[in-house]
């Protein structure tokens, strides 16, 4: 795999990053369950032929149907590599987490569960590949990570009866990964799951619940869990971070939008969208509260925060990076009863029964032991990335 260009590109990105133009269109919300469906009136398919010379040079020979689009094409920019120059993983291998010893407990991974199977996808691998086409207990999924936005999301690959295989297009929009599918060469916005150019323009991928936690938390919660293994014949750099000190910078790479100054651009937030309400929960607030009981679009939610996960975008070795934590929103209704939670020194406790819960939403002791909370689709974005794609974001505050 030829990824040497990436380590050469990062200093150039730092020098060239800017924030100049205003986003023209944004998403208006998402179902909490996710659907492959039209995405609403704010993103309208525009038909019409184009002058291919106006496209990024790397895209001019593609079979993408450029006449179908929901965005102005000048919002697309080359991130440097060609299509699949950051190679997706198409035949992932897994190892039992308790048999894997190359990852330190604090390293972050993306947890995805389906039908009794729990898999962890270390950011130490995703940072070099960005897309994994996987099948988990019969469900075809795309596991995705955009390092520039810190956005880790899992999507259903089955769309309107067709199974899609995804890759990296080499293009960015508002600093976010633009994916492509090999079946139709549609371009997809990773942060929202929306088809933006091509046959599926105007369709949203089903977003599935997935959560960033630490390797140690994954080991404790899922002793039989499966961990994405390093690809055979792959890089020797797994565990290294090519974006050294990125999340300590004041401005994002290759971002051509405006930033909302209510938070620093690279502050981490839990971005939660239910129906037409988008809410951002800043990590700076979550770290103090540790538990937030809230309502979004009239639905109860609870967020748990854990301090045990490291940044993947800090030091050159992820194992030496600072702790930034992780946060997960859940539906707090269990057995028909809405629970209210609080944090104590040992973890999370529901006030109704005194049962004790862990970061993965499982009751480990007490009357509700064995029960689990349902995670809600979300992401731990950088603030600039979340606010670039959603209007009228409510910023949660303890006041």
C-alpha positions in Angstrom: 0.0 0.0 0.0 1.4 3.3 -1.0 0.5 5.9 1.6 3.8 7.7 1.9 2.2 10.7 0.3 0.1 11.2 3.4 2.9 12.0 5.8 4.3 14.5 3.2 0.9 16.1 2.7 0.1 17.0 6.3 2.6 19.9 6.6 1.3 21.3 3.3 -2.3 21.1 4.6 -1.4 23.0 7.8 0.1 25.8 5.7 -2.8 25.9 3.2 -5.8 25.5 5.5 -8.3 28.4 5.4 -11.9 29.4 6.1 -13.3 31.7 3.5 -16.6 30.8 1.9 -20.1 30.3 3.3 -21.8 26.9 3.1 -24.7 27.1 0.7 -26.9 24.2 1.8 -27.1 22.1 4.9 -29.0 19.0 6.1 -32.2 19.4 8.0 -32.2 16.4 10.3 -32.2 12.7 10.5 -34.4 9.9 11.8 -33.0 8.5 15.0 -33.3 5.0 13.5 -31.8 6.0 10.1 -33.3 5.3 6.7 -32.2 5.1 3.1 -34.6 7.7 1.9 -35.0 11.2 0.4 -33.3 13.7 2.6 -35.8 16.6 2.4 -36.5 19.8 0.6 -33.2 21.6 1.5 -31.2 19.3 -0.8 -32.7 19.3 -4.2 -31.3 17.3 -7.1 -30.2 19.7 -9.8 -30.0 18.3 -13.3 -27.9 19.6 -16.1 -24.7 18.9 -18.0 -21.5 20.4 -16.9 -18.1 21.4 -18.3 -15.8 18.6 -17.0 -12.9 21.0 -17.1 -14.5 22.6 -14.0 -14.1 19.4 -12.0 -11.1 18.5 -9.8 -8.5 17.1 -12.2 -8.6 13.7 -10.5 -12.3 13.3 -11.1 -12.7 14.3 -14.8 -12.6 10.7 -16.1 -15.1 9.2 -13.6 -18.4 7.7 -14.7 -20.2 9.7 -12.0 -23.5 11.2 -13.3 -22.5 14.8 -12.7 -25.9 16.0 -14.0 -27.5 14.8 -10.8 -26.3 16.8 -7.8 -27.5 18.4 -4.6 -24.6 20.8 -4.1 -22.7 23.4 -6.2 -19.8 21.4 -7.7 -17.3 24.2 -6.7 -17.7 23.0 -3.1 -15.7 19.9 -3.9 -12.0 20.1 -3.6 -9.1 17.6 -4.0 -7.6 16.4 -0.8 -4.4 15.4 -2.5 -4.6 11.6 -3.2 -6.4 10.0 -6.1 -9.5 7.9 -5.7 -8.8 5.1 -3.2 -5.3 6.6 -2.8 -6.3 6.1 0.9 -7.1 2.5 0.4 -10.4 1.1 1.9 -10.3 -2.3 3.6 -12.5 -4.7 1.6 -11.7 -8.0 3.2 -11.2 -7.2 6.9 -9.8 -9.8 9.3 -10.5 -9.9 13.0 -8.9 -11.3 16.1 -10.3 -11.9 19.6 -9.8 -8.8 21.7 -8.3 -10.8 24.6 -5.7 -12.3 22.2 -4.6 -9.0 20.8 -1.8 -7.3 22.6 -0.6 -4.6 20.2 -3.0 -1.9 21.4 -2.7 0.0 24.7 -5.9 0.2 26.8 -6.4 3.9 26.2 -6.3 3.8 22.4 -9.7 4.7 20.8 -11.8 2.4 18.7 -15.2 2.5 17.1 -17.6 0.0 18.6 -20.3 -1.5 16.4 -22.8 -4.2 17.6 -25.2 -6.2 15.6 -27.2 -9.4 16.5 -24.9 -10.4 19.3 -21.6 -9.6 17.5 -19.5 -6.8 18.9 -16.6 -5.5 16.8 -14.1 -2.9 17.5 -12.3 -0.9 14.8 -9.2 0.8 16.2 -8.6 4.4 15.0 -5.0 3.3 14.8 -6.0 1.4 11.6 -8.9 3.6 10.4 -6.8 6.7 10.4 -4.8 5.1 7.5 -7.8 3.6 5.6 -10.9 5.6 6.4 -13.4 3.1 5.0 -13.9 -0.6 5.9 -16.5 -2.6 3.9 -17.6 -5.3 6.4 -20.4 -7.8 7.0 -21.4 -8.1 10.7 -23.7 -11.0 11.5 -25.1 -10.8 8.0 -25.5 -7.0 7.8 -23.3 -5.2 5.2 -21.9 -2.1 6.7 -19.4 0.7 5.8 -17.3 1.7 8.8 -15.9 5.1 8.1 -13.6 7.6 9.8 -12.6 11.1 8.7 -9.5 12.2 10.6 -9.9 15.9 9.6 -13.3 16.0 11.2 -12.9 13.3 13.9 -16.1 11.9 12.5 -16.5 8.1 12.9 -19.8 6.7 11.5 -21.2 3.3 10.4 -23.7 3.0 7.5 -25.8 0.2 6.1 -24.4 -0.6 2.6 -27.7 -1.9 1.3 -29.6 0.9 -0.4 -32.9 0.3 -2.2 -32.1 -3.3 -2.7 -28.6 -2.8 -4.0 -25.4 -3.6 -2.0 -22.8 -0.9 -2.4 -19.1 -1.0 -1.8 -17.5 2.2 -0.7 -14.1 3.8 -1.1 -12.4 7.2 -0.6 -12.9 9.6 -3.6 -9.9 11.8 -2.8 -12.3 14.7 -2.6 -13.3 16.8 0.4 -16.2 19.0 1.1 -15.9 21.3 4.1 -12.9 19.3 5.1 -15.0 16.1 5.4 -14.4 12.9 3.6 -16.3 12.4 0.4 -16.9 8.7 -0.3 -17.8 7.0 -3.5 -19.5 3.7 -4.3 -18.2 1.4 -6.9 -21.5 0.4 -8.3 -22.8 3.8 -9.5 -19.8 6.1 -8.7 -22.1 8.3 -6.7 -20.3 10.7 -4.3 -21.4 10.5 -0.7 -20.9 13.0 2.2 -19.5 11.0 5.1 -20.6 13.4 7.8 -24.3 13.1 6.8 -24.4 9.9 4.7 -26.0 11.9 1.9 -25.6 11.2 -1.8 -24.5 14.6 -3.2 -23.5 13.8 -6.8 -24.5 10.9 -9.0 -27.3 8.4 -9.4 -28.1 8.4 -5.6 -28.0 12.2 -5.2 -30.7 13.0 -2.7 -30.6 9.7 -0.9 -29.4 9.2 2.7 -27.6 6.1 3.8 -29.0 4.5 7.0 -26.9 5.6 9.9 -26.3 2.8 12.4 -25.4 3.4 16.1 -21.7 3.1 16.7 -19.6 4.6 19.5 -16.0 5.6 20.2 -14.7 4.0 23.4 -11.2 2.9 24.6 -9.7 -0.5 23.8 -9.7 -1.2 27.6 -13.4 -0.5 27.9 -14.1 -2.7 24.9 -12.0 -5.5 26.5 -13.9 -5.2 29.8 -17.4 -5.1 28.2 -16.9 -7.6 25.4 -14.3 -10.3 26.4 -15.4 -12.3 23.3 -15.4 -9.2 21.1 -13.7 -9.1 17.8 -11.0 -6.5 17.0 -10.1 -5.4 13.5 -6.7 -6.9 12.7 -4.0 -5.1 10.9 -4.2 -5.9 7.2 -1.6 -8.4 6.0 1.1 -6.9 4.0 0.0 -3.5 5.1 1.7 -0.6 6.8 4.3 -0.7 9.6 2.9 2.6 10.8 -0.3 1.4 12.5 -0.4 3.1 15.8 1.2 6.2 14.5 -0.7 9.4 13.8 0.2 11.3 10.6 -1.8 14.3 11.8 0.5 15.2 14.7 -0.9 17.9 17.0 -3.9 18.4 14.7 -6.5 18.6 17.4 -4.4 21.2 19.3 -4.5 23.6 16.3 -6.9 26.5 16.0 -8.2 25.9 12.5 -9.1 22.8 10.5 -7.4 21.6 7.4 -8.8 22.5 4.0 -12.0 23.9 5.5 -13.8 26.3 3.1 -16.7 27.2 5.3 -17.4 29.6 8.1 -17.1 28.6 11.7 -19.5 29.2 14.6 -17.6 31.0 17.3 -19.7 29.6 20.1 -17.0 27.0 20.5 -13.4 26.6 19.4 -13.4 25.0 15.9 -11.7 21.8 17.0 -13.6 21.3 20.3 -15.1 17.8 20.3 -18.8 17.5 20.6 -21.4 14.8 20.6 -23.5 15.6 17.5 -27.0 14.3 18.0 -29.8 14.8 15.4 -33.3 13.6 15.9 -36.1 14.6 13.5 -35.5 18.3 12.9 -33.5 19.1 16.0 -29.7 19.1 16.1 -27.9 19.3 19.4 -24.2 19.6 20.2 -22.9 18.5 23.6 -19.4 19.9 24.1 -16.8 17.6 25.6 -15.7 20.4 27.9 -19.1 20.3 29.5 -19.5 16.6 29.4 -16.2 16.1 31.2 -17.6 18.0 34.1 -21.1 16.7 34.2 -20.3 13.0 33.2 -24.0 12.4 32.8 -26.5 14.6 31.0 -30.3 13.9 31.1 -32.0 15.8 28.2 -34.7 15.7 25.6 -34.2 16.1 21.9 -37.2 16.6 19.6 -39.4 15.6 22.5 -37.5 12.3 23.1 -35.7 11.6 26.3 -31.9 11.0 26.0 -29.1 10.4 28.4 -25.4 10.9 27.6 -22.6 9.1 29.4 -19.0 10.5 29.4 -15.9 8.5 30.1 -12.4 9.9 30.3 -10.5 6.7 29.4 -10.0 7.2 25.6 -7.0 8.9 24.1 -6.9 11.3 21.1 -5.9 9.7 17.8 -4.9 13.1 16.5 -2.4 14.4 19.2 1.1 12.9 19.5 2.9 11.0 16.7 2.2 7.8 18.6 -1.4 7.4 19.6 -0.4 5.4 22.7 1.3 8.5 24.0 -1.5 11.0 23.2 -3.5 12.8 25.8 -6.8 11.5 27.2 -9.8 13.3 25.6 -12.5 10.8 26.6 -15.6 9.7 24.7 -19.3 10.2 25.1 -22.4 8.2 24.0 -26.1 9.1 23.9 -28.7 6.5 24.8 -32.4 6.1 24.9 -33.0 5.9 28.7 -36.2 3.9 28.5 -35.8 0.4 29.9 -38.8 -2.0 30.2 -41.2 0.8 29.6 -39.7 3.0 32.3 -37.8 6.2 31.7 -34.7 6.2 33.8 -32.8 9.2 35.1 -29.1 8.9 35.7 -26.3 10.4 37.8 -22.6 9.8 38.0 -20.6 8.8 41.0 -16.9 7.9 41.6 -17.5 4.3 40.3 -19.6 5.1 37.2 -23.2 5.7 36.3 -26.2 4.9 38.4 -30.0 5.1 37.7 -31.9 6.9 40.4 -34.9 4.6 40.2 -33.2 1.3 41.1 -29.6 2.1 42.0 -28.4 -0.2 39.3 -24.8 0.5 38.1 -24.1 1.0 34.4 -21.0 1.1 32.3 -20.0 3.4 29.3 -21.4 0.8 26.8 -24.9 1.2 28.4 -25.0 -2.1 30.2 -26.3 -2.6 33.8 -23.5 -4.5 35.6 -25.1 -4.7 39.0 -28.3 -4.0 40.8 -31.9 -4.9 40.0 -31.5 -4.1 36.3 -28.3 -6.2 35.8 -28.3 -7.7 32.4 -30.4 -4.9 30.8 -29.0 -2.6 28.2 -29.7 0.9 27.0 -30.2 1.5 23.2 -27.5 3.7 21.7 -28.6 6.5 19.4 -26.9 7.3 16.1 -24.4 10.1 16.7 -20.8 11.0 16.2 -18.0 12.6 18.3 -17.3 15.4 15.7 -15.1 18.4 15.9 -17.4 21.4 16.3 -16.5 23.0 13.0 -17.5 19.8 11.2 -20.9 19.4 12.9 -21.9 23.0 12.5 -20.9 23.0 8.8 -23.7 20.6 7.9 -26.5 21.5 10.2 -28.4 24.7 10.8 -29.9 25.9 14.0 -27.8 23.7 16.3 -28.8 23.9 20.0 -25.6 24.0 22.1 -26.2 22.3 25.4 -25.3 24.1 28.5 -25.6 23.3 32.2 -27.1 26.7 32.8 
